[in-house]
Amino acid sequence: MSNRYLIAFFFFVTSGLLLAQNATIRGTVFNKKNGEPVIFTNVFLDGTNYASQTDVNGFYSISKVPAGTYKLAFSSVGYEKTSMSVTVKAAQVLTQNLYVQSKNVDLKEFEVSGEKEEEQNRVGVGLTTITPKEMNKLPTIGAEPDIAQYLQVLPGVTFTGDQGGQLYIRGGSPIQNKVLLDGMIIYNPFHSIGLFSVFDTDVIRNADVYTGGFSAENGGRVSSIMKITSKDGNKKRFGGKVSASPFVAKLQLEGPLSKQKEGKASSTSFILSARSSYLKESSKIFYPYVDTAGLPFNFTDIYGKIAINGDNGSKLNLTGFNFTDQVRYKSLQNLRWNTFGAGANFVLVPSNSTFLMDGVFSYTDYKINLDEASKPSRSSQINGFNLALNFKYFMGKNDLTWGVEAVGLSTNFTFFNEVNRKIEQNENNTELALYAKYHFTVGKLVAEPSFRLHYYASLGEASPEPRLGLKFNMTDNFRLKFASGLYSQNLIAGVSDRDVVNLFYGFLTAPENAPTEFKGVERTSKLQKAQHVIFGFESNLGKHIKWNVEAYYFNFNQLTNINRNKLYDDNLENEAKPDVLKKDFILERGVSKGVDMTLKYDYKRFYIWAVYSLMKVTREDELIDYSPVWDRRHNVNLLASYEFGKGLNWSVSARWNYGSGFPFTQTQGFYENNTLTGNINSNYTTSNGSLGSTFGALNQGRLPAYHRLDVNLKHTLELGENTTLELTAGLTNAYDRDNVFYFDRIKFERINQLPILPSIGVNLRF
């Protein structure tokens, strides 16, 4: 028996030594013009099967290459073909950067790229990757596109309105979505007017949006993950952009602090963006028919980054931001929030190693206040740090990724429910997580098993979370895919999920003041938890049409919500009262299921994006079963763009969105609400009360359907080698659809979303 073990050990060591004789060719692909990395494109050894896809930093790694001389090649639409001869020795790790020249795309050119190979080798379930190229296809609101508008056309995404709208992804609530900017947690990524995010489109390199089934490297949320990566500043010259529209004005500056020289990757650059809205003032001039007092939305966003790049692909980024938002509804309501933060993220490429290491450390602070004329003030603050270290080991088409993450946060929350019962929390929390993910290919099968162990130190609770992603390439043009996993989070929303419109969005952690059981079953965890199952297929219908279908089932088996049913203080006097009437919070569970279908056509001058989503979301608590306010059964998005004119300097685009009606609670009747403020001295026969409402069953009604058409015309003028002037004219809600915002029950008056808004915009890039 011992001889067998000895032979097996000898075979294992020998195999490892033979494998070590293979070489690795790695490096970064840069755009010669500005030094920006070229992302998600193919680098290959011509005439062989050895290839690699560049990542979000433009880094590629071709491993398990036998010793010899090869032709290292790069080919992608929009760039000149590039190749060079390289020679590698056994066990050598060769760093070879590529510098490629951008060019105007010839419409007769056949599209050559590694896109199909990427589709066949990446699981990609529930993943949409967004770049500025896609965002620029969308009709702009004002002078330029915004990722908040593009997210609304993604499969599985539900948007609740132009004013105070929130994004709901495949049945999850906004608190269950995690948004990262260069690894920094952004707690509120959208302004109160739902047309704008806090992110400047011109500083975004790409965004990965995971609408479910994400692997173990992402955690801490039970619905979705959005990871935004910013670009570096121009490494070759100083430049910038100035833009203005009736909505927003912006100034962006970028340039080298230490220039990238020809054939050298090392450089230091900066990028700075500042934009501010003046809608409250400008709307009095341009849109007085909306509200003579002006639209009450104003915001300011400031973002800055310094990027330090090394010759071998290593880099260090230093980032800071400050975002503010304010809404003043006449004298009735005043909401304001501010978020700021700073952080550093890095990529380390060790010499003579097939490892890649990256990490982030950041601090973020978010605070929101709401003052109302008839209610006590509400406030919420969350701040803290997040730290992550990730390691990646390349093994040909396979790779192993593992890492560690730590999050420390503090919450301070004050809230009053509908019967003016005060709910407050002041907590400190720490989370630690370890994860590992193995990506490998066996024949036509691509597999991505992963495991995350997330420990919530303040709760003393560990959450083991196995996950699995699969793709089977049935043919070159048809692929089946599957993803499943367990997910958890500590954060809960500081507002009830049952509120139709809520500009105030606060944060809490798992509360102590919640029931200990749900429908007779003891609660064993304080976390919010979910299980995801996604199955689908993707197909290439010819060279330029892609079809993607995903069916999903999300089981939110444990949720925590603010208790709108609370009537009594939780004390000894009310010990006999049921928990559902005295606890600050209530336990719930729910299910979200649906199908998302996407059709994409992208060829020459035309771009078409069509999405249909069918969804059903249900929730239940101790008392009732109900549909939450974002349960939109049908959602359709159609986006089309066409370029024309000499040099394709004209473009026209249109987007139409249709959504079936949201659930709402109907008014059953009215009565005189006499509070008898004089107590026993009040004369109920002569005192006057206010108008009170009696409500029907929760969310049993349906609002009218929502639909809106946005159109856009854009013209670009070349004023110099590096100077362009872009003129934009657009119509938001082009046929002036009356989409309901909310219904004022007391005044018995319907309040609509934004009407038709014509706009012009000017962008000067230099």
Buried (B, 14 or more C-beta within 10 A) or exposed (E): EEEEEEEEEEEEEEEEEEEEEBBBBBBBBBBBBBBBBBBBBBBBBEEEEBBBBBBBBBBBBBBBBEEEEBEBBBBBBBBEEBBEEBEBEEBBBBBBBBBBEBEEEEEEEEEEBBBBBBBBBBBBBBBBBBEBEBBBBBBBBBBBBBBBBBBBBBBBBBBBBBBBBBBBBBBBBBBBBBBBBBBBBBBBBBBBBBBBBBBBBBBBBBBBBBBBBBBBBBBBBBBBBBBBBBBBBBBBEBBBBBBBBBBBBBBBBBBBEEBBEEEEBBBBBBBBBBBBBBBBEBBBEBBEEBBEEBBBBBBBBBBBBBBBBBBBBBBBBBBBBBBBBBBBBEEEBBBBBBBBBBBBBBBBBEEEEBBBBBBBBBBBBBBBBBBBEEEEEBBBBBBBBBBBBBBBBBBBBBBBBBBBBBBBBBBBBBBBBEEEBEBEBEBEBBBBBBBBBBBBBEEEEBBBBBBBBBBBBBBEBBBEBEBBBBBBBEEEBBBBBBBBBBBBBBBBBBBBBBEBBBBBBBBBBBBEBBBEEBEEEEEEBBBBBBBBBBBBBBBBEEEBBBBBBBBBBBBBBBBBBBBBBBEBEBEEEEEEBEBBBBBBBBBBBBBBBBBBBBBBBBEBEEBBBBBBBBBEBBBBBBEEEBBBBBBBBEBBBBBBBBBEEEEBBBBBBBBBBBBBBBBBBBBEEEEEEEEEEEEEEEEEEEEEEEEBEEEEEBBEBBBEBBBBBBBBBBEBEEEEEBEBBBBBBBBBBBEEBEBBBBBEBEEEEEEBBBBBBEBBBEBBBB
